[in-house]
Amino acid sequence: MAIAAPAGKTLDDLRFSNSFAALGDAFSECRAPRGIPGARLVAFSPDAAATIDLRPSEAARPEFAALVSGNALLAGMEPVAALYGGHQFGVWAGQLGDGRAILLGEIANDGAERAPVELQIKGGGMTAFSRFADGRAVVRSTVREYLASEAMYHLGIPTTRALAMAAGDEPVIRERVERAATVIRMAPSFVRFGSFEIFHARNQRDALRTLADYVIDRFYPESGTGEERYARFFAAVVERTAALMARWQAVGFAHGVMNTDNFSILGLTLDYGPYGFVEEYDPGFICNHTDEAGRYAFERQPTVGLWNCFALAEALSSLVRREDLDAALGRFQDVYRATFLALMRSKLGVLDVRDDDADLILESFELLRARRVDWTMFWRALSHDDARALALLGDDASSRAWFARLSERAGPSADGERRAAMRAVNPKFVLRNWVAQQAIEATESGDDSIVGALQDVLRAPYDEHPARDAWAQPAPPQYRDLSVSCSS
């Protein structure tokens, strides 16, 4: 009897190209990563590997660890660092670019229905765009990026992915001396709003058009042909961005650095630095202690998303008529509102639509804010039964009035089926900063098991995982003053 060959591809089977590098020197610079010494493979995502048909067993090969740590390339890779600009905290920052990220190449997946996937190493050393920085990432920031991107994916939120991470011996100076680390990120493209802004700022209209054509042809073919395609493309980006903001708000995710250079042209969550999931509900929650003015506070995220779309509109103004830009921007609020209300109805277990649903939702927010209730815990409790949620909210007249209104709104649907559907959209587990910090501390001491265990939980965030109940709880005392910054 013949033994079937293992499913999937080996590292040697992967075939690379680099369509972005082919755009030319005006868009990127050739740059090979500089590997980190003493590297070990810390973590590997078999789910992400499946998107490029890579066998999970390949992670055990020394060649894989060498790739992830920047110490080797695979045949066919053409590494480049991309040029872009951006508005940072609302101020035009001029030229930026991949200061610690290098695009290794793209893998064309088998089957026309699957888009190519780019692989990018973060932490692979200096590039022409490093601006006097060292181009390195550290264990702290890399654990956070690796876990967050995979956690967001399994929460159903558009995001870049993380294939694997490595850590090494090289000392890197941040707020303290830390150790270098790298992560292999994955996305159909890492083009961002700032990629267009830099060419608009330099009045390089041919380059701007070339980039727009590249993105439309590969990722927005529904935009069609002719000069009107640019308006349709921009409108699609606005709608994707609005929907992404709604998804962030519904799950309680705060990005922390919503600069235009951190906004994906594909509507993906991009660049996990100082982020956080809301715990005690506070609409003014600021997850980045560098953000002293609170520009990127949780409640402001939809407004900032729209602001960033206005910046992109300006960048595309040589390709799209002003009236078409304005019409697309005018759709942002409608798309955001419709998406957010639909998500919140699902969280509440409401199946149909009523005009006054926003009032019920806003009332719930006010109760959560006034009682300082944990966002994720409340919605999960409500997915089980009203009694658990009432215990969190506080048993008083205003709480009972809200529950009565919800009961009337939900109607006569079968309660068991309704609660099961709610548990499928209200996660028990999100990546709380204090839990990520536990994984960081363990990894810094050489213990990678916490990252692996946490990854297993986050890939099934709607399951119970009773042995890991502590990770679904608010921060214990020793972590309550934990803060993150742009170096996180």
Buried (B, 14 or more C-beta within 10 A) or exposed (E): EEEEEEEBBBBEEBEBBBBBBEBEEEBBBEBBBBBBEEBBBBBBBBBBBEBBBBBBEBBEBEBBBBBBBBBBBBEEBBBBBBBBBBBBBBEEBEBBBBBBBBBBBBBBBEEEEBBBBBBBBBBBBBBBBBEEEBBBBBBBBBBBBBBBBBBBBBBBBBBBBBBBBBBBEBEBEBEEEBBBBBBBBBBBBBBBBBBBBBBBBBEBEEBBBBBBBBBBEBBBEEBEEEEEBBBBBBBBBBBBBBBBBBBBBBBBBBBBBBBBBBBBBBBBBBBBBBBBBBBBBBBEBBBBEBBEEEBBBBBBBBBBBBBBBBBBBBBBEBBBEEEBBEBBBEBBEEBBBBBBBBBBBBBBBBEEEEEEBEEBBEBBBBBBBEBEBBBBBBBBBBBEEBEBBBEBBEEEEBBBEBBEBBEEBBEEEEEEEBBEBBBEBBBBBBBBBBBBBBBBBBBBEEEBEBBEBBBEBBBEBBEEBEEBEEBBBEBEEEBEEEEBBBBB
